[in-house]
Amino acid sequence: ATKAEKLRWARALGLIGNSENSSRLDQWQAAFSKGEEPVWVTPNETSDPERRQVLAKSRKDQLEGIFAELDKIPRKEIARRLLTEVGEPLLPRLADISNVELLVFGGKSETADDETLEKFLDQPPKSILPEISDLTQGLSPTASNESSAPLMGVVLLTDGRDNAGRDATRLASRLGNARAPVFPILLGSEYRPKDLAVAHLDFPQLSFKKDTRILTAVLNTAGFEGKVVTVVLQPSEGEPITKTLTPDQAEAVVTFELKEEEIGRHEYTLTVEPQEGETRRDNNSRRFALTIVDDKVQVLLCEGEARWEFRFITNALYRDEGVGRENVKEVVFHQPYIGILNDTWFPRTLNLPADPSDLANSPFAEPDLIVIGDVASEDMPESAWQLLERFVAENGGTLVLVAGKNDFPLYHNSPTLERLLPITNPRPIEITNHLSAGDPTERGFHLRLTPDGERESMLQFDTSSRIDNAKIWQNLPGHVWGIFGEVKPNATVLASADLGGNAGDFSLRDERKNGVIVHQYLGTGQVLWLGIDSTWRWRHRV
């Protein structure tokens, strides 16, 4: 950090400065900013040369001592002091003028209060993915219920680093459209030391044998712009793969294809070869591992009746090369039976164990993916939801919850289901006016992808262009029924309902109040909410 920056921090933290010497510190600040030595003692303070020399040395030594103390204070401690300790701490001042929601974020965010803030800063919870810095998490307020006050603004304490690859600028612009300005407080230096480092790795941790596996590495290359940088990918077994690049800015991206064929776990080390002049060399390498499986995804679908959405999802899974008909099991609780066959075509019960903690002997033990459709509460008792919670949180399973017109989730009263759902306050919407008929592309409401949704591969009908993919979504058939919900704080909106009337001013608050496709992590697994029952209509255009 520069001396100008250190002096600014020292004044903000109350380590130096008062009403009597404020103007003098302003002059020192201006001199440091110009790269000049400050005038430690002005002529009008004393005319005695010896006195001037002693006073100048005293002031300089005092300031250098403060700078040395600052060097020992970590950035999160600076943040804590600014929020709670300095002469006029930020949190109480904000609380005097507005409701304050405090978020601690990394790759994910969690709400905090005065009591938990100290604990979170001392030991960040693993649930926020502290190894990642995603500024969009810090720009996403969680309060979105009807009673919450309008968002006045976001105060963002950050060192400016963002290695998540998301579009924080676009999210900040949407906050601006909602008249909620962003006030960034920089905790750190604008000066980037000369350093090469592996900042972030993106790769599939689990993949099938036939998949194409791509490693995308984000490198810090500050100070080495215009110079050749060598990157080496070393498998635990086999020959290294070397690439060279010439970065034109302080960050660079390099990709490798991971051409493993053997089933099992494979370990790698990615290294940016050290160069002269680096500030440090302990961050030039990073190890990672992936697992290759030669297996099909096992899927269980549970449905009340074999509605169109059930048939569409089932047939799509049959055709999927990663699944196949033989790996899909269906349970349809209510289906016609005229006695010609020994039993109904699909099983009608789940055969749950008596012990709701006995996941190993439940129908949820083997699947990798479970899809729950429009099921009635009498067919899915509380014990079933408890087993599903274990399937997600402990087994790392994926649970998809699909809204239904008859029962699900409005006519369920399960505390476990409430925890599983990524939304709260679900409310049905049905279009019954002139928009319920006519051309499919003009019928009902449409879905609008969020920036997070645009990056999801499962929502990319066109992978070559974000703009072309957005056009496809705009021209998909609309929907005349759905269940919208308010998105939980730690969940991510992938698509929300666009009911018209606010084109060009679709705010973050609109998205989080009208979540239709919503994702959340739960334990080691994940849950996806689908608030429509008419994705089968998309075959008209896709």
C-alpha positions, 0 to 999 in steps of 0.5 A: 500500500502507498503512504497516502493510502495508509494515512487515509486508513489510519485517520479512518480508524482513529489512530491519528488525527483530531480537530486541531491537526486535521488540516495538517494531515490533509496537507500530508495526504496531498503530498503523499498522493503526489509522491512527495515528502510532506512538509512536516513543520510549516514555517509559521509553527516555529522559526528555530531550525533545531526545533523544526528539525526535532519536531519534523523527526518526531512527527515522521517517526510517529507516523511511520510507527502508525504505518508499521502498526497498520501493516499488522492489522488484517483487512477483516479487522479493519472492517470490524473496527469501521463497523463497530469500534471507531469514534462514530462506527458505521453500523449504529450510524446506519441504524439511525436512518434505516433498517440494516441488513448485515451480510458476510460473503465469500462465494455465498453469503450469510446474514449476521448480527452484532453477536455473530459478526465477531465469530464470522470474522474470526472463523468464516463459516465454510458455507459461505465458501471463503476461498471465493470472492464473489462481489455479486453476493455482497450486492444481493440483499436478502430481505424481499418479503412484502413487509420489508422496506424499500432498498435504500442502498448497499454499503460494500466493504471489499478489497476489490477482488472478485474471482467468481467470474460473475457480472457484478457490474451488471448487478450493480446497474440493476440496483441503480435502476432501482434507485439503490446506489452502491457505496464501495469502501475499499479495504486495501490498496489500489496498488497491486504488488508484482505477483504471479498466482493461481487465483481460481480454478473452475473444473468438473469435480465429477464427470462421466468417462465420455465427457469433455473436461475443461479446466479454466484457471484465473491467474493473477498476473499483476506486474507481468503485463506484456511478458511471457508467462508459463503455466504447467499442468502436472498430472499425478501420473503422466507427462506435464502439459505446458502453455505460455501466454502474454497477459495484457492486464492484471488477470489472465485466463488459461484453459486445459482439456483434462484428457483422462480416460481411466475411471477413478480419482485423478490429482493435478497440480497447476503451476505458474512458473515463478519469475524474478521480482515476484512479491511472493512465490507460495501462491504460484501453485494449486492442487486439485482433483476430479473423479471420473465415473463410468455410470449412468445417473439414477433417477426417481420421479414421484408424481400424483398423476401422469400429467403432461409435465411428468411425461415430458420430463420422463421422455427427456430422461429416457433420451438422455445418454447420461441416464437412459430408460433403464435408469429411470424409476417412476412412482405415480400415486394415482393412475387408472387400473382396469384389471387387465394387468396384474398391477398398474403400469407404474408403482403406486407406493414408495414403501418407506421404512418405519424409521425416518432416519433409515435412508439406506433402506428407503427408496431414496438410497440409490438415486442420484436425482429425485424429482417430486411433482404434484404429490398429495400430502397423504402420499408424502408423509413427514417421514418421506420429507425427512428422508429426502432431507437426508438424501440431499444434505447427507448423501449429496443428492439433487432434489427437483421440486415441481409445482402442481395445480392440485396439491404441491406445495400449497396443500402440504404442511411439513416443516421439513419441506419448508426447509427444503424449498428454496422459496417462502410464501408460495402463491399461485398465479393463473392468467385467465384474461385474453392473454390465456389464449392466442399464439403460444409465444404471446400467451401468459407470462414468460420467464426472464433469466437472471445473470446467474441463470444465463451462466447455467449450462442447463438453461443455455439453448444456445451456448455460443452467444448469450444474446442469442440464448436470450432471444430464444428465451424471449420467443419461447411459449408462455405459461398461464399458470405457475407458483411464484415465491419469495427467494430465501436469503441463501438461494439463487434465482435462475429465472423469474416471472416477467408479468409485463408492465416493467420492461427495462426496469426489472429490479433485483427485488422483482426477481427475488419476489417472483422466483420461478426457477430457484436453486439452493445448496443444502448440506452436501446436496442441492435443491431446485424449485420449478414453479411451472408445470408447462416446460413441455410447451417449449417443444414448440420452439426448441 
